[in-house]
Amino acid sequence: MDILGDSGHADIEEFNQMKPAEMVTHAYVYYNDSKVVKTFASYDAHFESFSDRNVFPKGCIKKIEKVNL
């Protein structure tokens, strides 16, 4: 689950309809403990260099699913 923000004007009905965004991330898990999960989606095959990195608070994660490549 991720924060959903809006800086525009909204009435009560629109505001009441706001919910966190349910995001899907496809990535390699770099690190996983009881507090955070660190992922990356791209890496350099010849150097220790990672791109498309994210750090997720564990409380935001609904499910982690292993995908065999």
N, C-alpha and C positions, 0 to 999 in steps of 0.2 A: 504494500500500500504506500502511496506517495502523496505528498502535499498537493492540493489543488488550490491555486490562487487566482484572484481576479481583482484588477484595480479599477474596473468600471463601476458604474452605478447599477444598483439592483433593488427591486422591491422585496418585500418580506417573502413572497412566494418563491421568487428566484433564489433568495438566500437560503431558505429552508431546503431547497432541492440540492444544494451543494454537498458533495460527498468526496472523500479521498479518491484519487485516481488509482485504478487497479492496473499496474504496469506489468508487462512481461519482458524479462531480460534473458537473452540467450548469450551465455558467456562461460568462460572457464573460471572455476573457483580457485582463487589464489590462496585465500586464508579463510578459516571458518572457526570461530569460537563461540562462547555463550553470549557475547555481546554484539559482534559484528560479523558480516560476511564481506570479503573483498573479492571483486571479480575483475577480469579483463577480457576483452573480445579480440584484441589484436596483439601480436608480438613479433619482434624481429627474430628471424631464424638463426642469425649469426651473433647477436649480442643480447645481453640481459636488458631488454628495452620493451616496455609494455604500453599499450594505448587503449583507449576506450575503457578507462578504469572507473570503477564505482566502489563506494563503501556504504553498505546498507546496515542500518541498525537492525538487530535481530528481531525486534518487536514489530517491524514493518513487513516482515516476510511471512507470507501465508503458506508457501510450499516451495521446496527445492526438489527438483526432479533430475535424476541422472539420465543423460542421453548418451547412448553408445554410438560412437562414430565409426 
